Amino acid sequence: MGIEISIGWLTIIMFGSLAILLMAGLPLSFVTGGLACVFLFIFGNAQILNILPSRIFPLMTDYQLSAIPLFIFMASMLERAGIIEELFDMIYKILGGLKGGLATSTIIASTILAAMCGVIGATEVTMGLIALPAMIKRKYHPTIACGSILAGGTLGILIPPSILAILFAVVAQQSVGELFVGAVIPGLILSGLYIFYVTARCYINPSLGPALPESERVSNREKLSLLKKSLAPIVLVTIVLGVIFAGIATPVEAAGIGTFGAMIVSALYRRLSWENLREAATTTLRVTAMVLWIIFGATLFVGFYVVNGGQAFVNETIVGTGLGPYGILILMMVILVILGMFLDWVGILLLAVPIFIPLLKTMSFDGVFGLPGVATEDLALWFGVVYMVNMQMSFLSPPFGYALFYLKSVAPPEVTMGQIYKSSLPFLFLQATGLTICILFPNVVLWLPKLVYG
C-alpha cells in the first residue's frame, strides 16, 4: 500500500513537480513518465499498477496513429523536393503586383503547406527561411512580414491533415475523418481573416507592404506557366483530402496514398534520391518517436491522476466556480492558452483533453443570444475543432508561444524579439475572433461533417 494523501495535495505535488522539472529544461516525455512511476511507487498500490499499462496498450495498437508517420514522411519528401520554395515563388509572382502581395502570398502558401504538412514547426521555419528575407528585401514592415508568417504557420495545427486532429481523435474517441472535415471551414475563415487584415492595412498605408516594382512583375503567360509547374503537389493534396472527404479511404489509407504520391512528385521534380529518402525517413522517425514517447508518458501521468480521483476533483473545482457551460468553456480556453506558453501541443492535448472532455459531456450547450446550440452527440467533434483553433492562439501568445521562437530561430539579426512579439498581437486578436465564431456559430464546424457523413 502507498502513502495516503488527499487529492488536493496530490494535485499540488504532481503538477508542481511537473512545472519545476519542465522549467529545468527536461524533456516532457521523460518528465511525465518518470513522475508517474515515482508517484505510483510512493502513493500507488498493486491495483493501480495493473490499471496503468492497460491505458497505454490501446494506444500502442491504435490503427489511427499509424497515419502520423505517413503524413510526416509525406511532408518531409515534399520539403526535400524543393516544392515549398517553388510554391511560394509561384504565388508571390502572381500576387506580387498587389499591395501587401508578398504577405498575402505567404498566408496562401502557408495554407497550402498546412495541407501538406500538419505540423506547425515545419511551416514556421520553412516560411521564415523563404518568405521573411523576401519581404525584408522589399521594405515590408516587420509587423506585417513577421505576423503573416506567424499566423499562416499556425494553420498547420488546424487544416487537415493535422497531426493534432489525429491525436485528439484517438484520445477523445472521435472520428479522424469528421475532425478533418470539421476543421476545413474554420481554417479557411482564419486564413481569409489574415488575408483581409494584411490587404486592408497595406492599402490604407502602402508603405507597410509595397507592391513589387514593374520590373519584377511577370506577364499573364508566365503566371500560367508558373501555375502549371506547381500543379503536381496541389493535385496530390487535393487527392489525399478528397478521398478522405468522399469516404473512399480512411485517413490512414489516404496518408499511404500521400506518401507514395510525394515520392512520385519528388521524382517529377528530379529530386528523388537515396539521400533525400534517408533524410525524410530519419526526420519521420525522430518526430514520430518524440510524439509517441510524449503520448506514453503523459498517458501514465494523467492516468495515475484520474485513477486517484483527479477527474472528480477537477470537475468539482471548475463547476464550483459557478460559471455556466459557456463560462466554463471560456475558462478552459484560457487554461489552454496559458499551458501553450510553456508546453508543446502534444503534452497539452494529453494532459488537458482527457480531463476536459468528460466534464463537457455532462453539460448542455444550448446556444447564446438565441443562436443554435450543440447536440450532445456532436460535443466531442465541436470541441475538438474549437480546441484546435484555441491551440493556434497558444502558439502565438507572448511571451513564450512556441511559434514566436520558431520564427526567431531563422529570422535575420535585424528582426528583434520585440518586433516578433508586437507582430503577433493583431493576428492573435484575429484568432480570438475565429474562435468566437466557432463557439457562437457551431454550424461553422458541424455543417460540413453532417453534409459529408450524414
Backbone torsions as a table, in degrees:
resi	resn	phi	psi	omega
1	MET	NA	139.8	178.0
2	GLY	-85.2	177.3	179.1
3	ILE	-71.3	134.9	177.8
4	GLU	-74.8	136.5	-179.8
5	ILE	-153.1	144.2	178.5
6	SER	-72.0	154.6	-177.4
7	ILE	-66.4	-29.1	177.6
8	GLY	-63.3	-48.6	179.3
9	TRP	-67.9	-37.1	178.2
10	LEU	-62.0	-39.8	178.1
11	THR	-60.6	-47.9	-179.2
12	ILE	-62.0	-45.6	-177.1
13	ILE	-66.8	-45.6	-176.2
14	MET	-64.9	-52.7	-174.7
15	PHE	-78.5	-25.4	173.2
16	GLY	-67.1	-44.2	177.7
17	SER	-62.9	-41.0	179.0
18	LEU	-59.4	-47.1	-179.1
19	ALA	-62.7	-44.3	-178.0
20	ILE	-63.0	-45.8	-177.7
21	LEU	-69.3	-35.5	177.3
22	LEU	-67.5	-39.9	177.6
23	MET	-66.6	-23.6	176.6
24	ALA	-77.2	-7.2	174.8
25	GLY	93.9	13.6	179.5
26	LEU	-80.5	150.0	-178.3
27	PRO	-65.5	140.0	-176.8
28	LEU	-58.6	-42.4	-175.0
29	SER	-60.7	-44.4	-177.0
30	PHE	-78.6	-29.2	177.5
31	VAL	-66.5	-50.2	-177.6
32	THR	-65.2	-47.2	-179.9
33	GLY	-65.0	-42.7	179.7
34	GLY	-64.3	-45.5	179.0
35	LEU	-62.7	-39.2	178.9
36	ALA	-59.4	-42.8	179.0
37	CYS	-66.0	-40.8	179.1
38	VAL	-63.7	-47.6	-178.1
39	PHE	-68.4	-33.7	176.9
40	LEU	-62.7	-40.9	-179.7
41	PHE	-67.5	-40.2	-174.8
42	ILE	-82.4	-45.9	-171.1
43	PHE	-110.2	-5.6	-173.2
44	GLY	-93.2	-172.1	176.5
45	ASN	-148.5	179.4	-175.5
46	ALA	-62.2	-34.9	-179.1
47	GLN	-64.6	-44.3	178.8
48	ILE	-66.1	-36.0	178.6
49	LEU	-59.0	-34.3	178.7
50	ASN	-77.1	-31.2	-176.2
51	ILE	-72.2	-42.5	-171.4
52	LEU	-62.9	-45.5	176.9
53	PRO	-59.2	-30.4	179.8
54	SER	-68.1	-18.8	175.6
55	ARG	-80.2	-29.6	-177.3
56	ILE	-82.6	-39.3	-173.0
57	PHE	-57.9	-43.1	178.2
58	PRO	-60.2	-31.5	177.8
59	LEU	-70.7	-38.2	-179.5
60	MET	-65.1	-26.7	-176.3
61	THR	-109.7	11.2	-177.1
62	ASP	-75.5	119.6	-176.9
63	TYR	-61.0	-37.1	-175.0
64	GLN	-64.0	-29.9	-179.1
65	LEU	-65.8	-19.8	179.8
66	SER	-68.6	-12.1	175.7
67	ALA	-70.1	-25.3	-175.3
68	ILE	-62.3	-56.3	179.9
69	PRO	-63.1	-31.0	-179.4
70	LEU	-67.4	-45.2	179.6
71	PHE	-68.3	-36.0	178.3
72	ILE	-65.9	-40.6	178.6
73	PHE	-65.0	-41.2	177.6
74	MET	-57.5	-48.1	180.0
75	ALA	-63.2	-41.0	-178.6
76	SER	-64.5	-40.3	179.4
77	MET	-66.4	-43.1	179.8
78	LEU	-64.8	-37.4	178.9
79	GLU	-64.6	-44.3	-177.7
80	ARG	-73.3	-16.1	176.2
81	ALA	-80.2	-3.3	179.6
82	GLY	74.6	16.6	-174.9
83	ILE	-70.5	-34.6	-176.5
84	ILE	-64.6	-44.0	178.2
85	GLU	-61.5	-42.5	-179.0
86	GLU	-68.3	-35.2	178.5
87	LEU	-63.1	-47.5	178.9
88	PHE	-63.4	-42.7	179.4
89	ASP	-58.4	-43.0	-179.9
90	MET	-64.2	-47.1	-175.4
91	ILE	-68.9	-40.6	-176.6
92	TYR	-72.9	-27.6	175.6
93	LYS	-72.7	-30.4	177.5
94	ILE	-74.4	-41.3	-175.2
95	LEU	-101.3	-3.3	-173.6
96	GLY	-60.0	-24.4	180.0
97	GLY	-73.1	-9.9	178.5
98	LEU	-88.7	152.4	172.8
99	LYS	-66.3	131.9	-176.1
100	GLY	72.1	14.6	-175.1
101	GLY	-61.4	-36.8	179.6
102	LEU	-66.4	-41.4	179.0
103	ALA	-66.8	-41.2	176.8
104	THR	-62.2	-42.5	178.3
105	SER	-61.1	-39.1	179.0
106	THR	-61.3	-43.2	-178.8
107	ILE	-68.1	-42.5	179.0
108	ILE	-65.0	-45.0	178.7
109	ALA	-62.4	-38.7	178.4
110	SER	-65.4	-36.3	178.9
111	THR	-64.8	-44.4	178.0
112	ILE	-67.6	-41.5	178.9
113	LEU	-62.6	-36.3	177.3
114	ALA	-60.3	-35.7	178.7
115	ALA	-74.7	-13.5	176.3
116	MET	-96.7	-25.2	-162.5
117	CYS	-110.6	-60.1	179.9
118	GLY	82.1	4.2	179.3
119	VAL	-131.6	130.4	-175.0
120	ILE	-64.6	-47.9	-173.7
121	GLY	-54.0	-43.8	-178.3
122	ALA	-63.9	-41.3	-178.8
123	THR	-67.3	-45.8	-177.9
124	GLU	-61.2	-47.5	-177.0
125	VAL	-67.0	-44.7	-178.2
126	THR	-62.6	-48.8	-178.9
127	MET	-70.2	-30.1	175.9
128	GLY	-64.7	-36.4	179.3
129	LEU	-75.5	-33.9	-174.3
130	ILE	-91.9	-52.5	-168.7
131	ALA	-84.5	-36.6	-174.4
132	LEU	-62.6	-48.7	177.6
133	PRO	-59.7	-36.0	179.8
134	ALA	-64.8	-40.5	-179.2
135	MET	-73.3	-39.3	178.6
136	ILE	-64.0	-40.7	179.1
137	LYS	-59.1	-33.8	-177.3
138	ARG	-99.7	23.6	171.0
139	LYS	64.8	32.8	174.5
140	TYR	-72.9	145.1	177.2
141	HIS	-67.3	137.8	-178.1
142	PRO	-55.7	-32.3	-179.8
143	THR	-62.5	-42.8	179.5
144	ILE	-74.4	-44.3	-176.7
145	ALA	-62.6	-54.1	-177.9
146	CYS	-69.2	-41.5	-177.0
147	GLY	-61.7	-40.7	-179.0
148	SER	-66.6	-35.2	177.6
149	ILE	-71.4	-45.0	-179.9
150	LEU	-59.6	-51.0	-176.2
151	ALA	-69.0	-44.2	179.2
152	GLY	-61.7	-38.9	-179.2
153	GLY	-64.3	-34.5	-178.1
154	THR	-70.2	-14.1	178.0
155	LEU	-63.2	-20.3	179.4
156	GLY	-60.9	-21.8	-178.7
157	ILE	-84.4	-14.0	-173.4
158	LEU	-112.7	-51.8	-174.6
159	ILE	-69.0	131.0	-179.9
160	PRO	-64.6	147.8	7.3
161	PRO	-90.8	91.2	-178.4
162	SER	-74.8	129.0	176.6
163	ILE	-64.8	-34.8	178.6
164	LEU	-61.4	-40.0	179.9
165	ALA	-62.7	-39.0	179.3
166	ILE	-63.4	-46.0	-179.5
167	LEU	-66.7	-41.1	178.5
168	PHE	-60.2	-43.3	-179.1
169	ALA	-60.4	-39.7	179.9
170	VAL	-66.8	-45.5	-176.9
171	VAL	-69.3	-41.4	-174.8
172	ALA	-93.6	3.2	-178.3
173	GLN	55.8	49.6	-177.3
174	GLN	-118.5	154.8	178.5
175	SER	-69.7	127.6	177.3
176	VAL	-63.9	-42.9	-179.5
177	GLY	-58.5	-44.0	179.2
178	GLU	-63.5	-40.7	178.4
179	LEU	-64.3	-43.0	177.1
180	PHE	-57.2	-49.4	-177.7
181	VAL	-66.3	-41.0	-179.2
182	GLY	-64.4	-26.9	-177.4
183	ALA	-83.5	-11.7	-174.1
184	VAL	-62.9	-54.7	-175.7
185	ILE	-65.5	-46.9	175.0
186	PRO	-57.0	-38.6	178.7
187	GLY	-62.9	-43.4	179.4
188	LEU	-70.0	-35.1	176.7
189	ILE	-62.0	-46.8	179.5
190	LEU	-63.3	-44.5	177.7
191	SER	-59.0	-42.5	178.3
192	GLY	-64.0	-39.8	177.8
193	LEU	-62.5	-42.2	179.3
194	TYR	-63.0	-45.4	-178.5
195	ILE	-64.2	-43.0	179.8
196	PHE	-61.0	-44.4	-178.9
197	TYR	-62.9	-48.6	-178.4
198	VAL	-61.5	-46.6	-178.4
199	THR	-63.6	-45.4	-179.1
200	ALA	-62.0	-45.6	179.8
201	ARG	-60.6	-42.1	-175.8
202	CYS	-74.5	-27.6	176.6
203	TYR	-80.2	-30.3	175.3
204	ILE	-71.4	-41.7	179.7
205	ASN	-132.0	88.5	-174.3
206	PRO	-58.3	-20.3	-179.4
207	SER	-69.0	-19.1	179.0
208	LEU	-69.7	-34.4	-177.5
209	GLY	-153.0	76.9	-176.3
210	PRO	-64.6	149.6	175.7
211	ALA	-70.0	158.6	177.0
212	LEU	-63.2	142.0	175.4
213	PRO	-63.0	154.9	-177.1
214	GLU	-51.9	-37.6	-175.7
215	SER	-64.5	-23.7	-177.2
216	GLU	-97.9	-4.6	-178.8
217	ARG	-81.2	155.8	-178.5
218	VAL	-114.3	157.6	-179.6
219	SER	-75.3	167.4	179.0
220	ASN	-62.0	-35.1	178.9
221	ARG	-65.0	-42.1	178.4
222	GLU	-66.6	-36.9	177.2
223	LYS	-60.8	-42.2	179.8
224	LEU	-65.0	-39.4	178.4
225	SER	-64.2	-42.1	177.9
226	LEU	-63.2	-40.4	-179.4
227	LEU	-63.0	-43.2	178.6
228	LYS	-62.3	-39.0	-176.9
229	LYS	-65.0	-31.6	-176.9
230	SER	-99.2	13.3	-174.6
231	LEU	-71.6	-35.5	-172.8
232	ALA	-57.7	-51.6	-179.8
233	PRO	-65.5	-33.0	179.6
234	ILE	-67.6	-40.6	176.9
235	VAL	-63.1	-41.0	179.1
236	LEU	-59.1	-49.2	-179.6
237	VAL	-62.6	-41.3	179.2
238	THR	-60.7	-42.3	179.3
239	ILE	-64.8	-46.5	-177.4
240	VAL	-59.7	-48.6	-179.6
241	LEU	-73.7	-33.4	-178.7
242	GLY	-63.5	-41.8	-178.8
243	VAL	-69.3	-27.2	175.5
244	ILE	-72.2	-50.6	-175.5
245	PHE	-65.8	-31.9	-179.8
246	ALA	-81.4	-6.5	-179.8
247	GLY	76.6	14.1	-179.8
248	ILE	-74.8	-37.0	-177.3
249	ALA	-137.4	154.0	173.2
250	THR	-75.7	164.4	176.7
251	PRO	-56.2	-34.9	179.4
252	VAL	-66.9	-45.3	178.9
253	GLU	-64.3	-39.6	178.3
254	ALA	-64.8	-36.5	177.3
255	ALA	-64.1	-37.5	175.9
256	GLY	-63.4	-42.0	176.1
257	ILE	-61.1	-43.0	-179.2
258	GLY	-63.7	-40.1	179.4
259	THR	-62.6	-47.5	178.6
260	PHE	-64.4	-42.4	-180.0
261	GLY	-63.8	-36.3	179.4
262	ALA	-63.1	-36.6	177.8
263	MET	-69.3	-36.8	177.2
264	ILE	-65.0	-45.0	179.0
265	VAL	-61.8	-41.4	177.5
266	SER	-60.5	-39.5	178.2
267	ALA	-65.5	-39.7	178.0
268	LEU	-62.0	-33.8	178.9
269	TYR	-87.5	5.6	-180.0
270	ARG	59.5	37.4	-179.9
271	ARG	-120.4	9.4	-179.6
272	LEU	-84.3	107.9	-179.2
273	SER	-139.3	162.7	178.1
274	TRP	-61.8	-34.1	179.9
275	GLU	-64.4	-45.8	179.4
276	ASN	-66.5	-39.3	177.2
277	LEU	-62.4	-42.9	-179.5
278	ARG	-64.5	-44.4	-179.9
279	GLU	-64.6	-40.8	178.9
280	ALA	-65.1	-40.8	178.9
281	ALA	-65.9	-39.8	179.2
282	THR	-64.8	-44.7	177.1
283	THR	-59.2	-44.5	-180.0
284	THR	-61.4	-44.6	179.5
285	LEU	-61.4	-44.3	-176.8
286	ARG	-65.2	-48.0	-177.1
287	VAL	-68.5	-43.6	-179.2
288	THR	-63.3	-42.7	178.8
289	ALA	-62.0	-41.3	178.4
290	MET	-60.9	-47.4	-178.7
291	VAL	-61.9	-45.8	-176.4
292	LEU	-68.7	-37.7	176.9
293	TRP	-64.7	-38.4	176.7
294	ILE	-64.9	-40.1	177.8
295	ILE	-58.0	-49.4	-177.2
296	PHE	-65.5	-45.3	-178.5
297	GLY	-63.9	-49.2	-177.8
298	ALA	-67.6	-34.4	178.0
299	THR	-64.3	-41.2	176.1
300	LEU	-63.0	-44.7	-176.8
301	PHE	-62.2	-52.8	-178.8
302	VAL	-67.8	-37.3	179.5
303	GLY	-59.7	-45.3	178.8
304	PHE	-62.4	-41.1	-179.2
305	TYR	-65.1	-44.0	-178.6
306	VAL	-67.1	-43.2	-179.7
307	VAL	-61.2	-30.0	179.4
308	ASN	-87.7	11.1	176.3
309	GLY	97.3	12.4	-178.4
310	GLY	-64.3	-37.1	-179.2
311	GLN	-60.8	-48.8	-180.0
312	ALA	-63.3	-39.0	-179.5
313	PHE	-63.3	-46.1	179.2
314	VAL	-64.3	-44.2	178.9
315	ASN	-57.7	-48.5	-178.7
316	GLU	-63.7	-39.5	-179.1
317	THR	-65.3	-45.8	-178.2
318	ILE	-70.1	-45.2	178.8
319	VAL	-64.3	-32.8	179.7
320	GLY	-65.7	-13.0	176.8
321	THR	-68.9	-17.3	179.4
322	GLY	82.5	5.1	178.8
323	LEU	-77.5	149.2	174.8
324	GLY	-75.8	-178.8	-178.8
325	PRO	-54.9	-44.4	-178.4
326	TYR	-72.2	-32.6	175.4
327	GLY	-64.9	-41.8	177.8
328	ILE	-65.8	-38.9	177.7
329	LEU	-60.8	-43.7	178.7
330	ILE	-64.0	-40.3	177.0
331	LEU	-59.7	-42.7	177.2
332	MET	-61.1	-42.8	-179.8
333	MET	-61.3	-40.8	179.2
334	VAL	-64.8	-43.1	178.8
335	ILE	-60.4	-42.1	-179.1
336	LEU	-65.1	-40.2	178.5
337	VAL	-63.8	-42.0	179.2
338	ILE	-64.8	-43.8	177.9
339	LEU	-61.0	-36.4	-179.1
340	GLY	-64.6	-18.6	177.3
341	MET	-74.8	-18.0	-172.9
342	PHE	-123.0	-29.7	-174.7
343	LEU	-113.7	158.2	173.4
344	ASP	-81.7	168.5	-170.6
345	TRP	-64.3	-32.2	-180.0
346	VAL	-67.9	-43.6	-179.8
347	GLY	-63.0	-43.1	-180.0
348	ILE	-62.2	-45.5	-179.4
349	LEU	-56.3	-48.5	-172.9
350	LEU	-79.2	-21.9	177.4
351	LEU	-86.8	-36.5	-171.8
352	ALA	-98.4	-45.5	-171.9
353	VAL	-61.6	-42.7	178.8
354	PRO	-61.3	-22.0	178.8
355	ILE	-90.4	-36.6	-176.0
356	PHE	-75.6	-41.8	-173.0
357	ILE	-59.3	-49.6	179.3
358	PRO	-59.4	-35.1	179.1
359	LEU	-67.0	-44.7	-179.5
360	LEU	-61.7	-34.8	-177.6
361	LYS	-69.8	-12.9	177.0
362	THR	-89.1	-2.7	-174.7
363	MET	-110.0	162.2	176.8
364	SER	-114.2	121.4	176.9
365	PHE	-103.7	90.7	-173.1
366	ASP	-92.6	7.7	179.4
367	GLY	93.7	157.2	177.2
368	VAL	-125.6	156.0	179.3
369	PHE	54.8	32.1	178.9
370	GLY	76.8	7.8	-179.5
371	LEU	-85.4	160.2	-178.9
372	PRO	-62.2	150.4	177.6
373	GLY	-100.3	-158.7	-178.0
374	VAL	-124.3	127.5	176.1
375	ALA	-68.6	151.0	-176.8
376	THR	-56.0	-40.6	-177.8
377	GLU	-70.1	-15.9	179.7
378	ASP	-97.9	-1.1	-172.6
379	LEU	-60.9	-45.5	-176.2
380	ALA	-64.0	-41.2	179.0
381	LEU	-65.2	-48.0	-179.0
382	TRP	-62.6	-47.5	-179.2
383	PHE	-65.2	-34.5	179.5
384	GLY	-58.3	-45.2	-179.6
385	VAL	-72.7	-41.3	176.6
386	VAL	-58.6	-42.1	178.7
387	TYR	-61.3	-43.2	-178.6
388	MET	-66.7	-38.7	175.6
389	VAL	-63.3	-41.3	179.2
390	ASN	-63.7	-36.8	179.9
391	MET	-65.8	-29.8	174.2
392	GLN	-59.8	-41.5	179.1
393	MET	-63.1	-39.8	-178.4
394	SER	-64.7	-32.5	179.3
395	PHE	-71.7	-22.3	-174.9
396	LEU	-103.2	-3.7	-172.2
397	SER	-80.0	119.1	171.4
398	PRO	-64.5	154.9	2.3
399	PRO	-93.4	-8.2	-170.4
400	PHE	-118.0	14.7	179.3
401	GLY	-57.5	132.6	-173.6
402	TYR	-59.2	-40.1	-176.5
403	ALA	-60.6	-33.9	-179.6
404	LEU	-61.8	-39.7	-177.6
405	PHE	-81.4	-31.1	173.1
406	TYR	-57.6	-46.2	-177.7
407	LEU	-68.5	-43.1	-179.4
408	LYS	-60.8	-32.6	-177.7
409	SER	-64.7	-22.2	-178.3
410	VAL	-119.0	-0.5	-177.3
411	ALA	-75.6	148.9	174.4
412	PRO	-60.2	155.9	-176.4
413	PRO	-57.9	-29.3	-177.6
414	GLU	-72.2	-13.6	176.2
415	VAL	-89.1	111.5	-174.8
416	THR	-87.3	162.6	177.0
417	MET	-63.5	-35.5	177.6
418	GLY	-60.6	-40.8	178.1
419	GLN	-66.3	-38.0	178.7
420	ILE	-65.9	-43.6	176.2
421	TYR	-57.7	-48.6	-176.8
422	LYS	-63.3	-38.3	-177.7
423	SER	-69.0	-24.0	-177.3
424	SER	-76.8	-24.3	-170.1
425	LEU	-63.8	-47.6	178.7
426	PRO	-60.8	-37.6	-178.4
427	PHE	-74.6	-29.0	173.4
428	LEU	-63.3	-39.9	176.7
429	PHE	-64.1	-40.9	178.6
430	LEU	-64.6	-38.1	176.8
431	GLN	-65.1	-39.2	176.4
432	ALA	-62.8	-37.1	176.4
433	THR	-63.2	-45.8	177.7
434	GLY	-61.6	-39.9	178.3
435	LEU	-63.5	-43.0	179.0
436	THR	-61.8	-41.2	178.6
437	ILE	-60.7	-44.1	-179.1
438	CYS	-65.8	-33.3	-179.9
439	ILE	-77.0	-46.5	-176.4
440	LEU	-75.0	-32.4	-178.2
441	PHE	-120.4	76.2	-174.3
442	PRO	-59.5	-22.0	179.8
443	ASN	-67.3	-18.0	172.2
444	VAL	-58.3	-35.7	178.3
445	VAL	-86.8	-42.2	-166.8
446	LEU	-89.4	-21.4	-173.1
447	TRP	-61.4	-49.9	-176.1
448	LEU	-66.7	-44.5	176.6
449	PRO	-59.4	-37.2	178.7
450	LYS	-67.7	-36.0	179.1
451	LEU	-67.6	-41.4	-176.2
452	VAL	-78.2	-46.2	-172.5
453	TYR	-102.4	-11.1	179.1
454	GLY	82.7	NA	NA
